[in-house]
Structures are given as structure tokens and as C-alpha cells.
Amino acid sequence: MKLLSKVKLFRPSVMAVCLVMALPVIAGAWLVEEWKSQVVWTEPPKVEPGINGAPPSDAIVLFDGSNLDQWSGGEAWKVADGVATAQKKGIGTRQKFGSCQLHLEFAAPDEIEGEGQGRGNSGVFFGNGYEVQVLDSWENPTYFDGQCGALYKQSPPIVNPCRKPGQWQSYDIIYDAPKFGAYGELVRPAYFTVLLNGVVIQNHVELKGRTLYNKPPTYEPHPEKTAIYLQFHKDAVRYRNIWVRENVSAQQPQLPQEYRWKVGDFGDEN
Ligand code: MG
């Protein structure tokens, strides 16, 4: 019986019915056209990624453990065993940067001294005073928009993935520089995205201006490119493996000429 039923399946009439039923599917697949945006893109440049936080091939290395020659004021800090330790005053990069991706690793002092803002305090500054807070926030309560990973006095971190004091921690900070017009007016605010120990703690957060201790945030016009600054706040915070990448802005689409004409025609009609 089973053999008979198999044979029946191959009867011409049965096959014809199946074919008719499958026709819409076959025709649909045949008629589907791939959508293409018509936008002309340039090929993204190849970058060799680093391993375990090592700089990618297009990064500018700011501290590889040997010296702080690329930092103004770097002679004030102690450099030993591949580590730079904050002391005496803050230091700033000699090269200036606009929008960028910064990687660095830091560690609060092994021995806990002080509390709140007085424990493992340092900071990473962009623009003309936009601080991503560095603090020992392991079981060290303070105001939330001043703890480690905060955009100081503006945005607390989403979560607190801080490690114990003495342990190395990593920052990956994407800074979108603000834009100012010809008369110094703010055209576009700054934005920050920050990962602390690989965890997102700031996600495209709009900055309201300078992150001051004693004043509300306001913008003051400044050049697009500024030094990146590491704060000395009386605590011997250690740093290592600091690098920055400048190619962080999305490619602007280039429309083909014929499409631009169409857009122009459309515009003229209105
Ligand atoms: Mg600070």
C-alpha cells in the first residue's frame, strides 16, 4: 500500500496541481529585486585590531609604559615599571584632538585612604573642561554624578562596574566634540559614550557644557581640537596603555550625480 501511495504522488495530475500551487512562490522569488540605496560609499580603511586592549593599527599611542614625552607636564609624574603615577599636577597631551576614541587603563592606590571624592580621584578631560570622572568607587559612596564613570555633575554612570582598589581598570571613551558657529554660538553639543571595564556606563549622553565643581554647566567656545588632560587630585592614581583614535565619525553619504539632479528637480517644483 505504501508503495502504491508513493507511486500516486508522481501521477501527472498530482504533479500539475503541486506546480500550480508553487507557481506564486516561484514567481515571487523571481520578481523580487534587491533594493540599493544608490549612495556612493568609499571603502572603509582596513584596521588591524589590538589584542586585550593593545592599540589598533591606526591608533596614536600616548603612553606605552616607557615615558610621558607626549604629555605636557609629564616630567612631573613618576614613570616606573611601565606605569605612570599621578603626582604634583595634571598633565595634557601635546597633540590636540577633536572627536576621538580614547583607551586607557587606571588603578586606584592599593591601600584605601580617604573617602568619597578624596579616594582615588583623578579624571580624564576633553574639550575645555569636560571631565569623565576617575575615582575609587569600590564601596565608596559619594554623590552619584561624581562617582567613577560620571560625566562630572551631569550624568551618573548607568551601572557601577568598578573593581577593587589596586586592580587595573579600563576606560574606552568616545568623545564627540561640540561645534561652534562663526560667532561662538553652540551649533552642536558634545556627546560622550563610555565603557568602564568593557561595560557601557554612558551611552551617547549629551553634555551640557563644562563640568565644573562650583558652577552649573555652560559652554564656552573653543577650538575643535584640544589637549586631553589627566587630572592630579592629590591621589596617586596610576595609568598605563593610553592610546587614541581619530577616525570615529560616520562617513557622509555621496549621492550619484543623477540622483542629485532628481533631488534638485523635486526641490524646484516646490
Ligand atoms: Mg576628578
Boltz pocket constraint, residues with backbone or C-beta under 6 A from the ligand:
constraints:
  - pocket:
      binder: B
      contacts: [[A, 121], [A, 122], [A, 123], [A, 131], [A, 132], [A, 133], [A, 134], [A, 231], [A, 233]]
      max_distance: 6.0
